[in-house]
């Protein structure tokens, strides 16, 4: 079994006064677009979010392929590492693909490749440039969740800290472009980026 974990608990501060996770992107809530793409390669879906988001996200996903499990933040605004840890604690599969809710162009072929690369290891994490892309990566749920909790308990917020404890496969830019394209990482943080993504999707 494989799990998909969508990280949706951020405050969307650069997006305006709406929750970008459920904003209608070319007629479909953005989180639904991510979930629909993951559905091709996973067997279960977990959503990490704040408690006040559950109803809206549940409605946005109500006619999708999965009845999602919600892994609600124990404390809000702890950052993406806490969201990943909370979500991984809720999955039942050994491995989970963690993807941010604002990545509507995530490529299922690339996620499938990450699952294959992670097999027998603790994580497969893309590194297209200088930084790791940990919100589009595959983790073995139990060891990554535990490593994140240890880092958080130590007051650490840098996601590279738990990764340094794990047996991690780094997927570099050359490998990414053999399988997919850098478009898979395109995210939507601002209204301008949202409008550009909306226009692009409507043109497809």
C-alpha positions, 0 to 999 in steps of 0.5 A, a space after each residue: 500500500 501507498 499513502 498520499 499525504 497533503 499538507 494544507 495547514 499553512 495560513 496562506 498569508 501571501 494569498 489574501 483572506 481566503 484559504 488557498 487550499 479550497 480556492 477554486 482553480 479553473 473550477 476545481 478546489 486546488 486541494 482537489 486537483 492535488 488529490 486527483 493527481 495523487 489518486 492515480 498512484 496511492 491507495 489512501 489519502 491523509 490530509 494534514 490541516 488545522 481544525 478550522 479547515 476540516 469542513 471546507 476541505 472535506 466538502 472540496 474532496 467529497 466527490 473524489 476517489 478517496 474518503 480522506 483521513 484528517 490528521 489535524 494539527 495538535 498546535 497550529 502554526 508549527 510549520 511544515 515539519 510538524 505537519 509532515 510528522 502529524 500526517 505521517 502518524 495517521 497513515 496506515 501504509 508503510 510509505 507516504 508521498 507528502 505533497 503541499 496543497 498548493 502544488 496543482 501540477 504535481 506529476 503522478 509519474 514523478 510521485 510513482 518514481 519517488 515511491 520506487 526510489 524510496 523502496 527499502 530506504 527511509 526517504 526519496 527527496 527531490 533536490 532540483 536546486 540548492 534546497 530539498 523539496 520535502 513537500 513533494 517527497 516520499 517517506 517511510 512513515 514511521 521513521 520520518 515521523 519519529 525523526 521529525 518529532 525528535 527535531 521539534 522537541 529539540 526546538 529545531 524547525 529545519 527539515 534537513 535535521 530529521 533527513 540527516 538521521 534517515 537513509 535518504 535517496 536524493 533525487 537530483 535535477 537530472 533525474 527529475 527531468 528524465 522522469 518529469 519536469 520541474 513543473 511538478 514543483 510549481 506552487 501557488 503562493 500569491 494571487 498572481 501565481 493563482 491567476 496564472 495557474 488558473 489561466 494555464 489550466 483553462 487553456 489545457 
